[in-house]
Amino acid sequence: MGRIREHIIFTGRVQGVGFRFKTNYLAKHYGVTGWVQNNYDGTVEAQFQGREEELDRIIQSLQQDPYISIDWITRKRIVLETEEHGFCVKY
């Protein structure tokens, strides 16, 4: 199966709980590229690029974290960025 890219918004208790740190760790573990950042409205926004199963595993791991409480996830498939070669936390 090929690579996909998704734009994702996480809503809930997702700031101040190590969400971006864990997302960065998981993305690098699964070889997913993209970025993650906090938004001013209390949500966390991310773009993940990789195999769909890898993206699903990252989200599942975040949902199982005892400090993170995700109430809602908005996922939208977007165009691949072929020149992207890593994952970063945006500030």
Secondary structure, DSSP 8 states (H G I E B T S, - for coil): --EEEEEEEEEEE-SSSSHHHHHHHHHHHHT-EEEEEE-TTS-EEEEEEEEHHHHHHHHHHHHH-SS-EEEEEEEEEE---TT---EEE--
